């Protein structure tokens, strides 16, 4: 089988935060004080998951399988007998000793354990919509996952940046020939802005002979099961400690580590993310119609606590999505 004809699966996580049984179980384990990493914005429903499937049907008909990771609930409208659909409950791929979990990092760090998952797969959050025609080479080119290689020092300005620090810390513990500034990092395919950033930080990186942190994208992640397995072998204690956390903590690592590892080992093909995708915070002032009528291949609409009028913003977003994807997909009943 040649590289362009290899199977590529999609994995997407789904949560129905209105599920009473899920709420009861979460409450049972959340006696500890939770910080903003576990805010309601991490869990609340956007009520537009059907549009994610409509975007996949229209813009990625080539996908081999779609694995839907869920606590146990499934949308009523989903056609679960569609041959491309695979429902994956947490207890079907995460070791029992880590369950139950309400930590998305635990879900993500064990994805390679999903039975039947293709070696190469693309990981989506349910707020990442395909927006125009895609092809497998948008995610895997010449057999390699597509990434933008851009250095960004870890800044102590946001609690979420502790994850970037933890990922980078582990990366610097690996005993391998470091590709601190591979030729691909200076390719214009990587994007002019990324090249300029890499040139700017080159003296620091080469002087320290260490990784200083990669720019984390809020885009789908093309990854390989082999990368997960290699990292879990090298950092079995860290993977175990994080997977044992019921909720997000400052000690977590994330799926970004897998992407960073593939960049650090030069197992990637350069991609200009600024041209590929659009990241937009959920906000009632955002022009969702304009965004979904753009030529971006991916659109991520991220829900955060900063949105003071969630219901209104969600309504405007879903009106735009319904205009973009008015017809039911083959994945709906």
ABEGO torsion letter per residue (X at the ends): XBAAABBBBBBBBBBBAABAAAAAAAAAAAABBBBAAABAAAABBAGAAAAAAAAAAAABAABABBBBBBAGBBBAABBAABAABBBBBAAAABBAAAOBBABAAAAAAAAAABBGBBABBBBBBAABBBABBBBAAAABBGGBBBBBBBBBBBBBABAAAAAAAAAAAAAAABBBBBBABBAAAABAAAEAAAAAAAAAAAAAAAAAGBBAEBBBBBBBBBBBAAAAAAAAAAAAAAAAAAAABABBBAABBBAAAAAAAAAAAGBBBBBBAAAABBBBBBBAABBAAAAAABABABBBBBBBAABABAAAAAAAAAAAAAAABABBBAABX
